[in-house]
């Protein structure tokens, strides 16, 4: 018996000499986290992310969806500020955390097979409400009311009401320590990063003064059973994970979480589409699964890294961007937030008989082809006249392509003719011109070329006349 005690003391003394303490190399490994909005596992550690926006209809020990099942909503006058199609714009989260939500962390200890678990900040700690263990695997549970106090010194309800000053910037992070204590008082521990998020802004401000962390402008272009989204500006996207596009048919009244209670016209509220925000502030470009010939309206809202949805583009903002809220397509061609998918034919399809690619550039991979293709998507297919021109081109383009294939000497002439057309399409895309503005630009260009030619012809005649007099 004495020899066993002496052996343990010797091993303990050797460990202290080599590692500084018995627990210096003892670690825990977290294998799962539930009862929170999100969590990430990476080479640098584990981050537990909680979002507090939205009011839950019922109280439970789990997270709740306060977007599709909010506790309450209020109506508003369509077209007003902070009004989203007849429903007052509100913030929410599909996984809202509350005081009663129970956080559960499953972890494995390197050295301890039986014991207790607690979580600690630098000044306080909480024991696990229930600790189960089997072969060194432990389950830690604790209501979020305690975690909020450890991280932000506020209750979760204070955070969700916007009265917690620690989250005035929208987020608060802190490293907490999970510690396992064995029956012989030995300990294993590990650090977990907790990040809490709350957003106070319900709408994206005004068209003249947009809110930070919002999609300030974008353009919708039609495709075949899809639309292409091209954003112009996202203000300060540091905390954003993506943009939620609410989609509706009929009018913008239907483009929100809930269908309008007293709609002006018939329509439908569709499932929203989430678009990731990349590290450079750009978003994904395609929303598919749509029906050709149907006009879709898109109302964006911001989504932070905890899944909080906020800064929805309200009716007043839409009106400030030339969009009518109660009319299909926004009421005019200048509204860039609606689009009608259609079957794409003609100019710059994938058809190898494409006139432009065959005649001028020899390959559809040439950069000029992308410009023409974008012009088709973003200008031609946004109006009935443009689609008619596109169909007409589809009828005659292959014949021209075959003629050029049979007479290669004509290709340089075709390239010369297409060069000013490419310049016009480039300028139209750069300045976001619609079809009529592009026609106006074309008319000005033709007039300028005509006047230039007239000047040189007149100048040439004068030179010939002067030589004749000599």
C-alpha positions, 0 to 999 in steps of 0.5 A: 500500500505504501509503495503504491502511494509512493509511486503515485507521488513520484509520477505526480512530481515527475509530471509537474517537473516536465509539464508545470502542472498535472492539467497542463496537457489534459484537454477536452474535445467537443464533439457536438453542440445543440440548443443554439442558433449555430456552431462552427468547428475549425482547426482553431477551436469551437464557436457557439453562436446565438441569435436573439432577434424575434419573439417566440410564440411559445416558450420551450427548452429548444430554439424557435422559429420566430420568422414563420411563427412569430408571437405577433405581428402588426399591420401598416399602410402599404407604401409607408416607411417600416411597412413590408407589404401591409405587415410592419417589418420585423426582425426574426431568426429561424433559430431564436435563443431565449432564456429557457433554451437549454444549451447542450455540449457533448465532450470527451475528456482525455484523462477522466472517465467519471466526474462533473462538468462546469463552465467558467468565465474569468469571474463566475462559473455555472455547474452543469444542470445534468451531467452524464458520462460514459467512458470519458464522454460527458454531456454538459447542459445549462439554460441560456439564461446563465450563458448570457450572464457569463458572456454579456452580464445580461439576461437573454430577454434583455438582449432580445429587447435591445436593452443590453448595452454589451450588445450595442454594436450588434455582437458580443464575444467571450471565451469561456472554459469548460472544465471536467473534474474527476473523482480524484479532483484531477481536471481537464479543460478546454476553451469555447468561444461564445458569440452573441448577436442581436440586431435592432434595425428592422428596415434598410433605411431610406433610398437616399440614406440606406442603413449599414449592413444592408443591400442598398441596390441590386438588379434582377435579370431574367433567365430560363426558369431563373433570374440573375441577381447583380448587386450594386452595393452592400454597406459594411458586410462584416457581420453578414452571412447572407441576404434573404430574398423574399419572393412574391408574385402579383406585386411587392405586397407578397414579397415578405414573410407573410402574405398581405392581409388585404392585397390590392391584386392576386398573388402568392408568397413563395419560399424565400431564397438565401444568398451567401455573402462572400468575403469580398462582399458579393452575393451568389447570382442565380435564383432558380426553380421559377416559372417562365412568364411569371413576374417575380418581385424580390425584397431583400433583408440582411442575415447576420452570422447567427441567422438574425434577419433584419434590415428588410427593404421596406415599401418606402425604400422601394418607392424611392427606387421607382418601384410601385408596391401594389403593381406587377413588376413595380409598375415601370421598366425602371424598377430593377427589383422584379423580373420575368423568367423566359425561355432564352433563344437567339443571340448568344445561346449555346448554339454553335451556329451563333452568328456573333461568335462564328462571324466575329470572334471564332470562339464563344469563349472570347470576352466580347461574347460575354458582353453581348450575352450580358446585354441580352440578359440584362437589357433585351429580355427585360422588355417585350420589344427586346424579346421580339428583337431577340426572336427575330435575330434567332430566325436570321442569325444562323443564315448569316453565320452560314454565309460567313462560313462559306465566305471567310473573306467577309469575317473582317468586315463583320468584325468591323461592323460589330465593334461599335455594337460591342462598344454600345452594349458595353456602355449600356451595361456599365451605366445600367441603361434600359432598352430605350436608353440604349436606343437613344445612345445608338441614335446619338452614336449614329448621328455623331458618325453621320456628322463626322462622315459629312464633315470629311466628305465636305472637307474632301470636296473642298480639297478637290475643288481647290486642286481643280482651281490650281 
